[in-house]
Amino acid sequence: MNRMIRTALFAGTALAAVATGMPQQAAAQSITPGFFGSLSGWYYFSSGHDRTSYYKTNYKGASHPDDGWGGKAYLGYRFSGPFDVAFGVQGSKLSKNEENFPEGVATTKAWYWAADAELGYNTQVNGLAVRLFGGLRYAQFKHRNKFGSNDGSSTFFYKGYNSDYWGIGPRIGTDFSTRIGSSNFSIFGDVAGSVLFGKLDNKHTYTGYGSETDKSSQTVWNLEGQLGVAYEVAPGVNIGAGYRAEYWNGTAPRKFFWDDSLDHKGSADRFMHGPFVRVSYNFGAPPAMPAMAAPPPTGQPAMSKKSFIVFFDFDKSNITAEAQKTINDAAATAKSGNAAQVTLTGHTDRSGSEQYNLALSLRRAEAVKAAMIKQGVPASLIVVVGKGESQPLVPTADGVREPQNRRVEIVI
């Protein structure tokens, strides 16, 4: 089981490492200042590998919660530098699981919610947009357990057991995103872990004898991860789907019956996993234009520049065969002439909205950047700029699909 947990939770990290090693095939997602966030929903096929045991004289039975639904709302703001702040709220409701045994029936249901506050650091590694974060998590996890006769009578001395946990503690993790080639598709994922310090309250209920509560300090380890594929339906707006898993250690008792002769100590774990869908958004501003190089000192010749133009099909950012020939020539020039800087400026025609065209021009420039890196041009020399429809090569009326305006200008 531990092997299964590690595989499910850290698959995202492994894929991130693979993507980092393939910069030629992946253009990075843009990291720009502004608000970002997401709304997610999921369904869990399994909600616990540890069962809480019930005792009655010589009888022993066990149960854990069943499948359930969950979701998360997430909102953050990225500053002009690499840092951001973000807040999230998530939770799941695990449906009642009923298990019949020779002497009775056991039922268990549960739910939890958690709130997070994060400080993030953003960077790009070989075409991979990576965010490292740390912060705090507060969580509550509640279980409701019952035990009774199969015939519905209340003849059993033991009747029910409620377990309520709350805890707060540090949380660290990473998330990543990388575009698949020059398409609108991207791969994303995240892995996070928390250590929660809190209390576990257990309330025992007895037929005809009322109830009794015991409380204890409890440290809970919480791990979660997910991996998915997204499609950009509009500039900065993506819809995605994938698979996620959560592991909560110690949020419920492993055994219970209020009898000192029985070992009722220990805790049960919850391992939940299932598919999810997500809508994410990034309302960041477009990246600032690169600063103009200072003029050479008096008496020294100005640096020479060479220009190339790569054209694109309508509403596309993929590199055509003809465009690749131009990129090969530009890359050869950059390498042979000891280029100090390579500026890639993306443009679009005037069909479509300004916001969409701005994002499309950036994707085109990023596609050319990935192609030039593949040809051996150092990524550190390349500057990417998006102009959208603001600077057409051929002036047209709004809405006109002019092929010569769909371009990336390469200046070396």
C-alpha positions in Angstrom: 0.0 0.0 0.0 2.8 2.4 0.8 4.2 1.7 -2.6 0.9 2.6 -4.2 0.7 5.8 -2.3 4.1 6.9 -3.3 3.4 6.1 -7.0 0.1 8.0 -7.1 1.3 11.1 -5.3 4.6 11.6 -6.9 3.9 10.7 -10.5 3.6 14.4 -11.2 7.1 15.0 -10.0 8.4 12.3 -12.3 6.6 13.8 -15.3 8.0 17.2 -14.5 11.5 15.8 -14.6 10.8 14.3 -18.0 9.4 17.5 -19.4 12.4 19.4 -18.1 14.6 17.3 -20.1 12.7 18.0 -23.4 12.8 21.8 -23.9 12.7 21.4 -27.7 9.2 19.9 -27.6 7.7 22.2 -25.0 7.1 25.9 -25.0 6.7 27.3 -21.5 3.5 28.7 -20.2 3.7 32.5 -19.7 4.4 33.7 -16.2 2.9 37.2 -16.0 1.8 39.6 -13.2 -1.9 39.6 -12.2 -4.6 37.4 -10.7 -4.8 33.7 -11.3 -6.8 30.8 -9.9 -8.9 27.8 -10.6 -12.1 25.9 -9.8 -11.9 22.1 -9.5 -14.2 19.2 -8.9 -13.5 15.5 -8.4 -15.0 12.1 -7.7 -13.2 9.6 -5.4 -13.5 5.9 -6.2 -11.9 4.9 -2.9 -11.9 6.7 0.4 -9.9 4.6 2.8 -7.6 1.6 2.9 -7.7 1.4 6.7 -10.9 0.2 8.3 -12.1 1.1 11.8 -12.9 -2.0 13.8 -16.1 -2.6 15.9 -16.1 -5.0 18.8 -19.0 -6.9 20.5 -18.1 -9.8 22.8 -16.7 -12.4 20.3 -17.8 -10.3 17.3 -15.4 -8.2 15.2 -16.4 -6.2 12.2 -14.9 -3.2 10.3 -15.9 -0.4 7.9 -14.6 2.7 6.2 -16.4 5.5 4.2 -17.4 4.9 0.6 -16.9 6.9 -2.6 -17.5 10.7 -2.6 -17.4 14.1 -4.3 -15.2 17.0 -3.7 -13.9 20.3 -5.0 -11.6 23.3 -4.6 -11.6 27.0 -5.2 -8.3 28.8 -5.6 -7.3 32.4 -6.0 -3.9 34.2 -6.1 -2.1 37.3 -7.2 1.3 37.3 -8.9 3.5 40.3 -8.4 5.8 41.9 -11.0 8.7 39.8 -9.6 8.8 36.0 -9.1 6.6 36.0 -6.0 2.8 35.5 -5.5 0.3 35.0 -2.7 -2.6 32.5 -3.0 -5.5 31.2 -1.0 -7.5 28.0 -1.4 -10.4 26.1 0.1 -11.2 22.5 -0.6 -13.2 19.6 0.7 -14.9 16.2 0.1 -18.0 14.4 1.3 -17.5 10.7 1.5 -20.8 8.8 1.3 -22.1 6.2 3.8 -20.6 2.7 3.5 -22.7 -0.1 5.0 -21.3 -3.5 5.6 -23.3 -6.5 6.9 -21.8 -9.1 9.3 -23.3 -12.2 10.9 -24.1 -10.3 14.2 -24.8 -6.8 12.9 -24.3 -4.0 10.4 -21.6 -1.4 10.5 -21.9 2.0 8.7 -19.4 4.8 8.3 -19.5 8.2 6.5 -17.1 11.1 6.6 -16.3 14.6 5.3 -13.4 17.1 5.5 -12.5 20.6 4.5 -9.2 22.4 4.4 -8.1 26.1 4.0 -4.7 27.1 2.7 -2.6 30.3 2.6 0.5 30.2 0.3 3.5 32.2 -0.7 4.8 31.2 -4.1 8.0 31.6 -6.1 7.8 31.3 -9.9 10.5 30.4 -12.4 10.9 28.7 -15.8 13.2 25.7 -16.3 13.9 24.7 -19.9 10.4 25.4 -21.1 8.7 24.3 -17.9 6.8 26.9 -15.8 7.5 25.9 -12.1 6.0 27.3 -9.0 7.4 26.5 -5.5 5.2 27.4 -2.5 5.0 27.2 1.2 2.4 28.2 3.7 -0.2 27.0 6.2 -3.1 24.5 6.1 -6.0 24.3 8.5 -8.2 21.2 8.2 -11.1 19.4 9.9 -11.9 15.7 9.2 -15.1 14.2 10.7 -16.2 10.5 10.8 -19.7 9.2 11.8 -19.8 5.5 12.7 -22.7 3.3 13.8 -23.2 -0.3 14.8 -26.5 -2.1 15.1 -28.4 -5.3 14.7 -29.3 -6.7 11.2 -33.0 -6.7 12.2 -33.0 -3.0 13.2 -33.3 -3.6 16.9 -31.2 -1.7 19.5 -30.2 -4.7 21.6 -26.4 -4.0 21.3 -24.8 -2.2 24.2 -22.5 -0.3 21.8 -24.4 2.1 19.5 -22.1 4.6 17.8 -18.8 6.4 17.6 -18.1 9.9 16.3 -14.5 11.0 15.5 -13.7 14.7 14.9 -10.2 15.9 14.0 -8.9 19.4 13.6 -5.3 20.5 12.9 -3.1 23.3 11.6 0.5 23.2 10.3 3.0 24.0 7.6 2.4 23.1 4.0 5.0 22.9 1.1 4.7 21.9 -2.5 5.3 22.6 -6.2 3.1 22.9 -9.3 4.2 23.0 -12.9 2.8 23.6 -16.4 4.3 23.1 -19.8 2.8 23.6 -23.2 2.8 20.7 -25.6 4.8 22.0 -28.6 3.2 25.1 -30.1 -0.4 23.8 -29.6 -3.0 25.0 -27.2 -2.6 21.9 -25.0 -0.5 21.8 -21.9 0.4 19.3 -19.2 0.1 20.4 -15.6 0.4 18.9 -12.1 1.2 19.5 -8.5 2.4 17.8 -5.4 2.0 19.1 -1.8 2.5 17.9 1.7 1.3 19.1 5.2 2.0 18.3 8.8 -1.0 19.2 10.9 -0.9 19.5 14.7 -4.3 19.3 16.4 -6.8 17.3 18.4 -8.8 14.1 17.9 -12.1 14.0 19.8 -13.8 10.6 20.0 -17.4 10.3 21.3 -18.7 6.9 22.2 -22.4 6.4 22.5 -24.0 3.4 24.4 -27.6 2.1 24.3 -29.3 3.3 27.5 -26.1 4.7 29.0 -25.6 8.0 27.2 -22.2 8.9 25.8 -18.5 9.4 26.8 -15.8 11.5 25.0 -12.1 11.1 25.1 -9.7 13.7 23.6 -6.1 13.4 22.5 -3.4 15.3 20.7 -2.9 14.0 17.1 -0.3 14.8 14.4 -1.6 14.1 10.9 0.4 13.8 7.7 -1.5 14.9 4.7 -0.1 14.4 1.1 -1.9 15.2 -2.2 -1.0 15.3 -5.9 -2.6 15.5 -9.3 -1.7 15.3 -12.9 -3.7 16.5 -15.9 -3.9 17.8 -19.5 -5.5 21.2 -20.2 -6.6 23.1 -23.4 -6.6 26.9 -23.7 -10.1 27.9 -24.8 -9.4 31.6 -24.6 -6.3 33.7 -23.6 -5.4 32.8 -20.1 -8.4 30.4 -19.7 -7.9 26.7 -19.7 -10.1 23.6 -19.1 -8.4 20.5 -18.0 -8.9 17.0 -16.6 -6.8 14.4 -14.9 -6.3 12.2 -11.9 -5.6 13.1 -8.3 -4.9 11.4 -4.9 -5.0 12.3 -1.3 -3.5 10.6 1.8 -4.5 11.5 5.4 -2.6 9.7 8.1 -4.3 9.4 11.5 -7.7 11.2 11.1 -9.8 8.4 12.6 -9.3 5.7 15.2 -8.3 2.2 14.0 -10.3 0.3 16.7 -12.9 1.3 19.2 -15.1 -0.1 21.9 -14.9 1.4 25.4 -13.4 -1.6 27.1 -10.0 -1.4 28.8 -9.5 -5.1 28.1 -9.4 -4.4 24.4 -6.7 -2.6 22.4 -8.6 0.4 21.0 -5.5 2.5 20.4 -4.0 3.4 17.0 -5.3 5.4 14.1 -6.8 4.7 10.7 -5.6 6.4 7.5 -7.6 7.6 4.5 -6.3 7.2 0.9 -8.7 8.7 -1.7 -8.2 8.9 -5.4 -10.2 9.6 -8.6 -10.6 11.7 -11.7 -11.0 15.5 -11.6 -11.9 18.4 -13.9 -10.6 22.0 -13.6 -11.1 25.4 -15.1 -8.1 27.7 -14.5 -7.5 31.3 -15.4 -4.6 33.8 -15.5 -5.6 37.4 -15.9 -2.0 38.5 -15.9 -0.8 41.5 -18.0 1.3 40.9 -21.1 5.0 40.9 -20.5 6.8 44.2 -20.7 8.7 45.1 -23.8 12.5 44.5 -23.5 14.6 47.5 -22.8 16.3 49.1 -25.8 20.0 48.5 -25.9 22.1 51.6 -25.1 23.8 53.2 -28.1 27.5 52.4 -28.6 30.1 54.9 -27.3 31.1 57.7 -29.6 33.6 56.6 -32.2 32.6 52.9 -32.1 30.5 51.3 -34.8 26.9 50.4 -34.1 26.1 46.7 -33.7 24.7 45.3 -37.0 21.3 43.7 -37.1 19.8 41.0 -39.3 16.1 40.3 -39.7 14.0 37.3 -40.7 10.2 36.8 -40.9 8.4 33.6 -40.2 4.8 33.3 -41.4 1.9 31.3 -39.9 -1.4 29.8 -41.0 -4.7 31.4 -39.8 -5.2 31.0 -36.0 -2.2 28.7 -35.8 1.1 28.7 -34.0 2.7 25.5 -35.3 5.8 25.8 -37.5 5.3 25.0 -41.2 8.0 23.4 -43.4 8.7 26.8 -45.0 8.9 28.5 -41.7 11.4 25.9 -40.4 13.7 26.8 -43.3 13.7 30.4 -42.3 14.3 29.5 -38.7 17.2 27.3 -39.7 18.8 30.3 -41.6 18.2 32.6 -38.7 19.7 30.1 -36.2 22.7 29.7 -38.3 23.2 33.4 -38.6 22.9 33.8 -34.8 25.4 31.1 -34.1 28.0 32.2 -36.7 27.8 35.9 -35.9 28.1 35.6 -32.1 24.8 37.2 -31.6 24.3 39.3 -28.4 20.5 39.1 -28.5 17.8 37.5 -30.6 14.4 39.2 -30.4 11.3 37.3 -31.5 8.2 39.6 -31.9 4.9 37.8 -32.6 2.1 39.4 -34.6 -1.4 38.4 -35.8 -3.9 39.6 -38.4 -6.9 41.7 -37.3 -9.4 38.8 -37.2 -10.5 38.1 -33.6 -10.4 40.1 -30.4 -7.3 42.1 -29.3 -6.9 39.9 -26.1 -7.0 36.7 -28.1 -4.6 38.0 -30.7 -2.1 39.1 -28.0 -2.0 35.6 -26.6 -1.8 34.1 -30.1 1.2 36.3 -31.0 3.0 35.2 -27.8 2.4 31.5 -28.6 3.8 32.1 -32.1 6.9 33.7 -30.7 7.3 30.9 -28.1 7.0 28.3 -30.9 9.8 30.0 -32.9 11.9 30.2 -29.7 11.5 26.5 -29.1 12.6 25.8 -32.7 15.6 28.0 -32.4 16.7 26.4 -29.2 16.5 23.1 -31.0 18.9 24.4 -33.6 21.4 25.3 -30.9 20.7 29.0 -30.1 21.1 29.5 -26.3 17.8 30.3 -24.6 19.5 33.0 -22.6 20.0 35.1 -25.8 16.3 35.0 -26.8 13.8 37.6 -25.9 10.1 37.0 -26.7 7.6 39.8 -27.3 3.9 39.7 -28.3 2.3 42.6 -30.2 -1.0 41.0 -31.2 -2.7 42.9 -34.0 -1.3 46.3 -33.1 1.5 46.4 -35.7 0.3 44.9 -39.0 2.8 44.5 -41.8 0.0 45.2 -44.2 -2.6 47.7 -42.8 -6.2 46.3 -43.1 -9.6 47.0 -41.7 -10.6 45.2 -38.5 -11.5 41.5 -39.1 -9.5 41.1 -42.3 -7.4 37.8 -42.5 -4.2 39.1 -44.0 -1.6 36.3 -44.3 1.4 38.6 -44.2 0.3 39.9 -40.8 0.4 36.5 -39.2 4.2 36.4 -38.5 7.1 36.4 -36.1 9.9 38.9 -36.8 13.4 37.6 -35.9 15.9 40.3 -35.2 19.5 39.2 -34.5 
